[in-house]
Amino acid sequence: TQSAFLPTSVSKKTVRSSACTSSGDGCVTVTVIGSVRSPSYSMGGMRSEEIVRVLAEEQSVEVDSEAVAMKKEAIFAERIKHVEAREDICAIARHYHGKTPIAVASGGDKQGVTAQLKQIDMRKYFEVIVTAEDTELHKPHPDVFLETARQLDVNPARCIVFEDSPLGLEAAARASMDCYDVRDDSLHRAND
């Protein structure tokens, strides 16, 4: 496990992705590749359309959530070259590669998550990628973590999630998975 939260972002908008590893005893680890610091940070793991809708409601503004989300994704795609890896977390994925199955569990879209992993040269370490397109419900619902565990054929109760957002922590607890909060190095037991 990691011992420190060491963000290495160029723009404070480093990509959030999660990596899920399964060890021989059936334990699964979901690990964060990057972190985000923004006013909508507490909504990390939500689909972009939902974040736009919530923020518009908070500001009493009417917007086309889908159109705004598409524009946000297009701007992100243009800036992807600025994404940097969390080396402490990537080291975990590299260490377990070839020893245990590793996957990505993310609230992002598959195209964006795959592009991020390629940008930080980590795509080759993950045999499964589960994203928002693969589940009906999104964080704080547990679906992305449960689907990742299912695709790895691992019991969710044998999992530990490394997460960087409040919604991700809640989703992990709802999935009956222990969760390591990389922001403050704290462990949250699913049954506590």
N, C-alpha and C positions, 0 to 999 in steps of 0.2 A: 504494500500500500504506500501511498505517498505520504510524506511527512510535512509538507508545506504547500501553501497556496501561493504560487508564483506566477501571476499573470504576465504574459509576454506579448501583449497586443501592441500593434502599431497605432491603431485608431480607437481604442476603447470599445470597438465593436467587433471584437474577435468572434469567430464563429462558435456557436454552441453545438456540439454533437455529443453523442454518447456511444461508448463502446461496451459491448457486453462479452465477457469471457466466461468460459466454463472449464473448471478444473476437473481432474479425474474423479473427485468425490462428488461431483454434481453441483458444486458451488459456482454461481454465476456472478460476474462483476460487470457492472455498467459504469463506464468511465467517461468523464467529460474531456473533450479534446480542446476546448477553448472556453472563454467566458465573455459575458457582456455586461456593461455598466451603462444603463440608460433609464429614463423615467419608466419605461415599460418592462424593466428587468424582472419585476415580480411576476410578469406574465410569461416568462421564459417557458417554452414548451407548447404554448398555444399556437395554433395556426395563425398566419399573418392576418387573414381576413377577420378572425375573431379579435385579435389585438386592436385592429383598426376600429372595429365596431365598438369595443369597450371604451377606447380612448375618445371616440367621437361622442358617445353617450355622456362620458364624464365632462366633456367640454360643451355639451348641448349643441353639437354641430352635426348637420346632415351631410353624409358623404357616401359615395359608392364604395363600400368596403372592399369589394372584389377588385375594382379598378385601382384603388390606392394600393392594395396589397400587390397587385401585378407590377405596378410602377416601382414599389419598394424592392421587389425581387429583381427587377431589371437593373436597378441601380446597384444592388448588391452584386449581381453577376459582373457588372463592369468593374467593381472594386475588389473582386475576389483575389487578385494578385497581392493584395495587402494583408491577407489572412496569414497569421503566423501560428505555429503549433505551441501548445503547452508541452514543453519538452519533458517535464516531470511525469505527465500523464502518458504521453506517447511512449516513454521508456517502459511503462507497464505493459502496454500493448505489444511492444517489440519483444519484451521478456517472455510473454506467454505465447507468442506466435509460434506455431508448429508444435507446441506442447499441449494446447487446449484450444477448443473452438473459440473464435472471437467474432463478435458481430457489432453492428452499430444500431442503437435505438434512439431515434430523434423525432422531435415534433416538426422538423423541417420537411421540405419536399425532397424526393429521391434525387432529382437532378442537382439541386443545390448542395445537398449533403455529399453526394458523390464528388462534385466539383471541389468542395472544400477539402475532402480527404485527399484528392489528387493533388491539390495545391500544396498541401503540407507533406506530400509523399507518404501517406499512410493508408491509402486504399488497399494496397496489397496485403495488409495485415488482417483484414476483416472478410470472412467468408459469407456473412449475412448482413444485409442492411435493411432495417425496418424503419419506415418513415410514416408521415401523416397519411399518405395514400393507402397504407396497409391496414389502417384501423378506422373504425367509425367514430370512436370517441378519442379525445386527445387529453393531454395533461390538464387538469389534475386526475383524470381518469387513468387507471392502470394499464390500459390496453396496449400501449406501445411496448411496455416492459413484459407484459404477459405474452404478447405475440413473439417477442424476441426469445424468451425462454422456451416457448413452444417450438419455434423453428430450430432451436439448439437441442431440443428434446431434454430439457432440464426442468426439474421441479422448481416453481417460483419460490417456494419457501426456503430453498437452498441458495438463494441469490443475495448478493449485496450490490447495491447501486452506488456509484460515485456520481454525484449530482451537484449542480451549481445554481439551482433555482428553487424557489419555494414551491412552485407547482410540481416540479420534479420530485421533491421530497415527499409531497403529499401523494403523488402517483405511486412512488415506491412503497410507501406505507400501505396504500390500498391494494397493492399487488402482493402484500405480505412479504416484502423484501426488506432486509436491513438496508440502510442508506448511509453512506459516508458523504458528508457535506464538505466539498473541497474548498468552500469559502472560508471555513473556520476550523477545518480538521476535526469535526465532531462526528461521532457515530450515533445514528438514530436507529434503535432496534424496532423492528416492525411490531413486536408484541408488547412494547412498553406503553 
